[in-house]
């Protein structure tokens, strides 16, 4: 949806200036494609938020369910001076810089639509010129990174099933006849 694509584009646009030229070339095409997805998601969001109460509730429910994963998408706060990807120019901005841009772009739009952000600590600090936000559950994030997420086993089971079900296709294209048991 709109917010997921928005988060993706924030990070992808930052990669347009990275030090690895083949990645930059690919990111140009990816950003162009993702911009279309973003626009489509924005249209759906506006349709839902200007629709019936049940449509607005549906969108609010989606924001409630996806907010934490979106915060996880940017990664945990880190020390930019110790980030090897920043050092080598693969990343051009820190996780927190990207998250702050996302907040500045999307939170005011959500609020203007009457949508609540499911982070009671989220606010803009005028003095510091930054968004203050609550812990989105970094322990859960690290469990997902380690392969212990709530849907990891389900996703892996589907991948195994699809791999097994399509073995015949790999055999056809490899030109190697399958052994008959």
C-alpha positions in Angstrom: 0.0 0.0 0.0 0.7 3.7 0.1 2.7 3.7 3.3 4.8 0.6 2.5 5.6 2.0 -0.9 6.3 5.4 0.6 8.8 3.9 3.1 10.4 1.9 0.2 10.8 5.0 -1.9 12.3 7.0 0.9 15.1 4.4 1.2 15.4 3.8 -2.5 15.7 7.5 -3.4 18.6 7.7 -0.9 20.3 4.9 -2.8 20.4 6.9 -6.0 23.5 8.6 -4.8 25.3 5.5 -3.6 28.9 4.6 -4.6 28.1 1.4 -6.5 27.2 2.4 -10.1 25.4 -0.8 -11.1 23.1 -0.4 -8.1 22.4 3.2 -8.9 21.4 2.3 -12.5 19.0 -0.4 -11.2 17.6 2.0 -8.5 16.7 4.5 -11.2 14.3 2.0 -12.8 13.1 0.7 -9.5 12.3 4.2 -8.2 10.3 5.0 -11.4 8.3 1.8 -11.0 7.7 2.3 -7.3 6.5 5.8 -7.9 3.6 4.3 -9.9 2.8 1.9 -7.0 2.9 4.8 -4.6 0.5 6.9 -6.7 -1.9 4.0 -7.0 -1.7 3.4 -3.2 -2.4 7.1 -2.5 -5.5 7.0 -4.8 -6.8 3.9 -2.9 -6.1 5.6 0.5 -7.9 8.8 -0.5 -10.9 6.7 -1.8 -11.0 4.7 1.5 -10.7 7.8 3.7 -13.3 9.7 1.9 -15.7 6.7 1.8 -18.0 5.1 4.4 -17.2 4.7 8.0 -16.4 1.0 7.5 -13.9 2.0 4.7 -12.2 4.5 7.0 -12.1 1.8 9.7 -10.5 -0.6 7.2 -7.7 1.8 6.5 -7.2 2.7 10.1 -6.9 -1.1 10.9 -4.3 -1.5 8.1 -2.3 1.4 9.6 -2.5 -0.1 13.0 -1.3 -3.5 11.7 1.5 -2.2 9.5 2.9 0.7 11.5 5.4 -1.4 13.4 6.7 -3.3 10.4 7.1 0.0 8.6 9.2 1.3 11.5 11.2 -1.9 11.4 11.7 -1.4 7.6 14.1 1.5 8.3 16.1 -0.6 10.7 17.1 0.3 14.3 18.8 3.5 15.1 22.5 3.2 14.8 25.7 5.2 15.1 26.3 6.7 11.7 30.0 6.9 12.5 30.2 3.1 12.9 28.0 2.2 10.0 30.2 0.5 7.4 27.6 0.9 4.6 27.6 4.6 5.2 31.4 4.7 5.4 31.8 3.0 1.9 28.9 5.1 0.4 26.6 2.1 -0.2 24.1 3.9 2.0 24.0 7.7 1.8 21.8 8.4 4.8 21.4 6.8 8.3 18.3 4.8 9.2 17.2 7.6 11.5 17.5 10.2 8.7 15.3 8.1 6.5 12.7 7.4 9.2 12.6 11.2 10.0 11.9 11.9 6.3 9.2 9.3 6.2 7.6 10.9 9.3 7.8 14.4 7.9 6.2 13.2 4.6 3.5 10.8 5.7 2.4 11.6 9.3 1.0 15.0 8.5 -0.9 13.5 5.6 -2.3 10.7 7.8 -3.4 13.3 10.4 -5.0 15.4 7.8 -7.0 12.4 6.7 -8.1 11.9 10.3 -6.1 8.7 10.7 -4.4 8.0 14.0 -0.8 6.8 14.1 -0.5 3.9 16.5 2.5 5.4 18.4 1.4 7.3 21.5 4.8 8.9 21.7 4.9 10.2 18.2 5.2 14.0 18.0 7.3 16.7 16.3 9.7 18.5 18.6 10.0 22.1 17.2 13.1 22.9 19.2 15.0 19.8 18.1 13.5 19.9 14.6 12.9 16.1 14.7 10.2 13.6 15.3 10.1 11.8 18.7 8.8 8.3 18.4 8.3 5.3 20.6 10.0 1.9 20.6 8.4 -0.2 17.8 9.5 -3.4 19.4 13.2 -4.0 18.4 13.2 -7.4 20.1 10.5 -8.5 17.6 12.6 -7.0 14.8 15.7 -9.0 15.8 13.7 -12.2 16.1 12.5 -11.7 12.5 16.1 -11.0 11.4 17.2 -14.2 13.1 14.5 -16.2 11.2 12.1 -16.5 14.2 9.4 -14.2 13.0 5.7 -15.0 13.4 5.3 -16.0 9.8 8.7 -17.4 9.0 7.7 -21.1 9.1 4.6 -20.5 7.0 6.6 -18.6 4.4 9.3 -21.3 4.3 6.7 -24.1 4.0 5.1 -22.3 1.0 8.5 -21.9 -0.6 9.3 -25.6 -0.1 6.0 -26.6 -1.5 6.4 -24.4 -4.6 9.9 -25.6 -5.1 8.7 -29.2 -5.0 5.6 -28.7 -7.1 7.7 -27.0 -9.9 10.6 -29.5 -10.0 9.3 -30.8 -13.3 9.6 -27.4 -14.8 13.2 -27.0 -13.8 13.9 -30.5 -15.2 12.3 -29.6 -18.6 14.4 -26.5 -18.9 17.6 -28.0 -17.7 17.4 -30.7 -20.4 18.2 -33.4 -17.8 15.7 -36.3 -17.8 14.2 -37.1 -14.5 15.1 -40.5 -13.1 12.2 -42.9 -13.0 11.7 -44.6 -9.7 
